[in-house]
Amino acid sequence: PSVPPPPAAMRGGAASSALTASSDEMFYAGVVKPMRPGWKIFVDCDAIKSAFGGRDAWFEQRQKPAGVEAGSLVVFTLMPTNSPNFAPKAKFVAALSPLGPEVAGV
């Protein structure tokens, strides 16, 4: 089966070029937690919780990709200045396609 093209927001332009990622960075995957308008958006990710004392990663409302809502899968990178004593801020955030049963281990 063919893979659908990425949404227009991910193909370039002002919105996607503001915070970019490089192939040299570690990419994490997680699930967006329930959101409150005007607040940070938190992402549940086991690898991040393990490295940051049980804290979730977060990103700003302006970084939220189109169509992402609570329960959405996202992929993200971290700011290089994050401290292990605080919840880490995501630098780049993008929607992640649902995992198939082969990947999800179902």
C-alpha positions, 0 to 999 in steps of 0.5 A: 500500500502507498503511504499518504503524503504528509499534511500541508503543515508538515511539508514546509512553510513558516509553521514547520520551519520555526522549530526543526529537527535534525537526523542527528537528534534522538526522536522520542514517541509518546501519547499526548495527555489531556490538555487545558487551554493556555497550558503546556501540553504534556506527552506520556513517554516511558523513556522520558519518565525514566530519564527525568525522574518520572516527569513528562515531556511538554511543549507549548500550545503554539508547537501543537501540530494540526489535528493533534489532540489528547490521545494522539501519538507524537514524535518529538525531540528535546531542547539541548538545555533540559535539566534532569531536575525539571520536566523536559521541554520538547523542541520539535513535535510532529504527529505520528501515524498509528502503529501497526500491530507488528510494531505495537506488539499486538 
